[in-house]
Amino acid sequence: MARTVIDVDDEMLADAAKIFGTTTKVDTVNAALEDAIKCRKRASFLNWIAEGGLPDLTGPVEAPADPHQVA
């Protein structure tokens, strides 16, 4: 793991530590980075689905002509 020196807003770091339940700055920063990455990946995946990424699973659902007919 690379060692990096950064300036971090102390209030934001404290808020993030509370949110993630972390006790060290390293753990807090790593948890925040992991959360940000996962959030962006989820958003990207949801956009892909919304744009038709899974056409067989997201297309219109058609009811059978005869309501008693089982598919």
C-alpha positions in Angstrom: 0.0 0.0 0.0 1.4 3.4 -0.9 1.9 6.0 1.7 0.4 9.4 0.8 0.3 12.7 2.7 -3.0 14.6 2.3 -4.8 17.5 4.0 -8.2 16.3 5.2 -11.0 18.4 6.7 -11.1 17.4 10.3 -14.9 17.8 10.7 -15.6 15.7 7.6 -13.2 13.1 8.8 -14.9 12.9 12.2 -18.3 12.7 10.5 -17.1 9.9 8.3 -15.6 8.0 11.2 -19.0 8.2 13.0 -20.8 7.0 9.8 -18.4 4.1 9.1 -17.7 3.2 12.8 -14.0 3.5 12.3 -11.5 4.6 14.9 -8.4 5.5 12.8 -7.9 8.1 10.1 -6.5 5.4 7.7 -9.5 3.1 8.3 -11.9 6.1 7.8 -10.3 7.3 4.6 -10.2 3.7 3.2 -13.9 3.1 4.2 -14.9 6.4 2.6 -13.0 5.6 -0.6 -14.6 2.1 -0.8 -18.0 3.6 -0.2 -17.6 6.2 -2.9 -16.4 3.6 -5.4 -19.2 1.2 -4.7 -21.8 4.0 -4.9 -20.5 5.1 -8.3 -20.4 1.6 -9.6 -24.0 1.0 -8.4 -25.2 4.2 -10.0 -23.4 3.3 -13.3 -25.0 -0.2 -13.2 -28.5 1.2 -12.6 -28.0 3.7 -15.4 -27.0 0.8 -17.7 -30.1 -1.1 -16.7 -32.3 2.0 -17.3 -30.8 2.4 -20.7 -31.8 -1.1 -21.7 -28.7 -3.1 -20.6 -30.9 -6.1 -19.8 -33.5 -6.0 -22.5 -34.8 -9.6 -21.8 -35.4 -8.7 -18.1 -36.6 -5.1 -18.3 -38.9 -5.2 -21.3 -42.7 -4.9 -21.1 -44.6 -7.6 -19.3 -47.5 -8.9 -21.4 -50.5 -10.7 -19.8 -51.7 -13.8 -21.6 -54.8 -13.2 -23.8 -56.8 -15.8 -21.7 -56.4 -15.0 -18.0 -56.9 -18.7 -17.2 -54.0 -19.7 -19.5 -50.8 -20.6 -17.7 -47.6 -19.7 -19.5 
